[in-house]
Amino acid sequence: MSTATNPYAFSQPEIDGVYRAIRERRDVRHFKPGPLEVGQLKRFIAAAHNGPSVGLMQPWRFIRITQPELRAQIHRHVNEERIKTAEALGKRAEEFMQLKVEGILACAEVLVVGLVDKRDGYIFGRRTMPEMDLASASCALQNFWLAARAEGIGVGWVSMFDPQRLRDICGMPEGSQPIAVLCVGHVDEFYTAPMLELEKWDQRRPLSDILFEDLWDNPAGEG
């Protein structure tokens, strides 16, 4: 890859680092004990806060869970939802119950991430697609994930919860929407591939399955 003709390109080692973080980012479920370094969590949240935001609405909010009982309460609720998810999966229920789906009690930090209340007041970029608040927050969380991976810290996104229940647990205002429980901490190693792929739950599709040209389902050319 040549960057000599583009004055805005990063240096090649920097480019390689960005692509490596993207390629090796993992949704982590296995953590080892130990706190984060001072300032590390704040850097990850700052990276998230630098994320793209439709209409600059910045809909994300982060709640750092520091009370052990509150963390345990979140864990109990997630486990309840895990069982309900298994019931909904039917034939794959037993297979699903063998998967490790969260690391809430083992990780260094737990964050509850939510969308702000009164989001209907933000019209710019959301008039026909109100879900762009969630899209913006998802971009922020990806920034968090990549920053953490670059510093060798694992992150797991847990989404098995009832939004109203988690809202009540965390004292969030009516109209806000929790979207993630983030588990953040040290790991013995990063998975060589997505955990669900290693566990044979599913596999990443080839680019030819997701890239079209001009019309839906029209395969893209080789160029």
C-alpha positions in Angstrom: 0.0 0.0 0.0 1.5 3.3 -1.1 0.8 6.6 0.8 3.4 8.7 -0.9 0.9 10.6 -3.0 -1.7 11.3 -0.3 -0.6 14.0 2.1 -3.5 13.1 4.5 -2.6 9.4 4.9 -1.0 8.2 8.1 2.4 6.6 8.0 2.4 3.0 7.0 3.1 1.7 10.5 0.2 3.7 11.8 -2.1 2.4 9.0 -1.0 -1.1 9.8 -1.9 -0.5 13.5 -5.4 0.7 12.7 -6.1 -2.3 10.5 -4.6 -4.7 13.1 -6.9 -3.3 15.8 -9.9 -3.8 13.5 -8.8 -7.3 12.5 -7.9 -8.5 16.0 -10.8 -6.9 18.0 -12.8 -9.5 19.8 -16.0 -9.7 21.9 -14.3 -11.0 25.0 -16.0 -13.2 27.6 -12.9 -14.5 29.6 -11.1 -12.1 31.9 -8.3 -12.4 34.4 -8.1 -10.4 37.7 -6.4 -7.0 37.9 -7.5 -3.3 37.7 -6.9 -1.2 34.6 -4.1 1.3 34.7 -5.0 4.8 36.0 -6.5 6.8 33.2 -7.0 3.9 30.9 -10.8 3.7 31.2 -11.0 7.4 30.7 -9.0 7.2 27.5 -11.4 4.5 26.1 -14.4 6.6 26.9 -12.8 9.7 25.4 -12.2 7.6 22.2 -15.9 6.7 22.2 -16.9 10.3 22.7 -14.9 11.2 19.6 -17.2 8.9 17.6 -19.3 10.1 14.6 -22.7 11.4 15.7 -25.6 12.1 13.5 -26.6 15.8 13.9 -23.9 15.9 16.6 -26.5 14.8 19.1 -24.0 12.7 21.1 -26.7 10.3 22.4 -24.4 8.1 24.4 -24.1 8.0 28.2 -21.8 5.8 30.3 -22.5 4.6 33.8 -19.5 3.1 35.6 -20.6 0.4 38.0 -18.5 0.5 41.2 -20.8 -1.0 43.8 -20.3 -4.8 44.1 -24.0 -5.4 44.9 -25.1 -3.4 41.9 -22.7 -5.4 39.7 -24.1 -8.6 41.2 -27.7 -7.5 40.5 -26.9 -6.8 36.9 -25.3 -10.2 36.6 -28.3 -11.9 38.1 -30.6 -10.2 35.6 -28.4 -11.1 32.7 -28.4 -14.7 33.7 -32.2 -14.7 33.9 -32.3 -13.3 30.3 -29.7 -15.9 29.3 -32.1 -18.7 30.4 -35.0 -17.0 28.5 -32.9 -16.7 25.4 -32.1 -20.4 25.6 -35.8 -21.2 25.9 -36.5 -19.1 22.8 -33.8 -20.9 20.8 -35.6 -24.2 20.8 -33.4 -26.9 19.3 -30.2 -25.0 19.9 -31.0 -24.2 23.6 -28.6 -26.8 25.0 -25.9 -25.8 22.6 -26.4 -22.1 23.6 -26.2 -22.9 27.3 -22.7 -24.3 26.8 -21.5 -20.9 25.6 -20.0 -18.3 27.9 -21.9 -15.2 27.1 -20.7 -12.6 29.7 -17.8 -11.9 32.1 -19.6 -9.4 34.5 -18.2 -10.8 37.7 -14.7 -11.4 36.5 -13.8 -8.2 34.6 -12.1 -5.1 36.0 -14.8 -2.7 35.0 -18.5 -2.9 34.1 -20.2 0.0 32.2 -23.8 0.3 31.4 -24.2 2.3 28.1 -27.4 4.0 27.2 -29.1 6.5 24.9 -30.3 9.7 26.4 -33.9 10.5 27.1 -35.8 13.2 25.1 -34.1 12.1 21.9 -37.2 13.0 19.8 -36.0 16.6 20.0 -33.1 15.8 17.7 -34.4 16.0 14.1 -31.2 16.6 12.1 -30.5 13.3 10.4 -33.2 11.4 12.2 -36.5 12.7 10.6 -36.9 9.6 8.5 -34.5 7.3 10.4 -34.8 7.9 14.1 -32.7 4.8 14.8 -29.6 6.8 13.8 -29.2 7.6 17.5 -28.4 3.9 18.1 -26.2 3.9 15.0 -24.2 6.8 16.4 -23.8 5.1 19.8 -22.7 1.9 18.1 -20.0 3.8 16.3 -18.9 5.2 19.7 -18.7 1.8 21.2 -16.6 0.5 18.3 -14.2 3.3 19.0 -14.1 2.2 22.7 -13.5 -1.4 21.6 -10.6 -0.5 19.2 -8.9 1.8 21.7 -9.1 -0.9 24.3 -7.7 -3.6 21.9 -4.8 -1.3 20.9 -3.9 -1.1 24.6 -4.3 -4.9 25.1 -7.5 -4.7 27.1 -10.5 -6.9 26.4 -14.1 -5.7 26.0 -17.3 -7.7 25.9 -20.6 -6.3 24.8 -23.5 -8.0 26.7 -27.0 -7.4 25.3 -29.0 -10.0 27.1 -31.1 -7.8 29.4 -34.6 -6.3 29.5 -34.2 -2.6 28.9 -36.8 -1.5 31.3 -35.3 -3.7 34.1 -31.8 -2.5 33.5 -33.1 1.1 33.4 -34.6 0.6 36.8 -31.5 -1.0 38.2 -29.4 1.9 37.2 -31.8 4.7 37.9 -32.0 5.8 34.3 -34.8 8.3 33.3 -37.9 7.3 31.5 -37.3 7.5 27.8 -33.6 6.6 28.0 -32.6 3.3 26.5 -29.8 1.0 27.8 -28.1 -0.6 24.9 -25.0 -2.4 26.4 -23.4 -3.8 29.4 -19.7 -3.6 28.7 -17.2 -5.9 30.5 -13.7 -4.4 30.4 -10.5 -6.0 31.7 -7.3 -7.9 31.2 -7.2 -11.2 29.4 -4.8 -14.1 29.2 -5.1 -14.0 25.4 -7.3 -12.7 22.7 -9.3 -15.3 20.7 -7.8 -16.2 17.4 -11.2 -15.7 15.8 -14.6 -14.6 17.0 -15.6 -16.8 19.9 -18.9 -17.9 18.3 -17.0 -18.9 15.2 -14.5 -21.0 17.3 -17.5 -22.6 19.0 -19.0 -23.4 15.6 -22.1 -21.3 16.3 -21.8 -19.5 13.0 -19.0 -18.2 10.7 -18.1 -14.9 9.1 -19.5 -14.6 5.6 -17.2 -13.9 2.6 -17.2 -10.4 1.1 -18.9 -11.7 -2.0 -22.0 -12.4 0.1 -22.3 -8.9 1.4 -21.1 -6.6 -1.4 -23.4 -5.8 -4.3 -23.2 -3.4 -7.2 -26.0 -1.0 -8.2 -28.9 -3.3 -7.2 -29.6 -5.5 -4.2 -28.3 -9.1 -4.7 -26.4 -8.0 -7.8 -22.9 -9.4 -7.3 -20.1 -6.7 -7.3 -17.5 -6.9 -10.1 -13.9 -7.9 -9.4 -12.8 -4.3 -9.3 
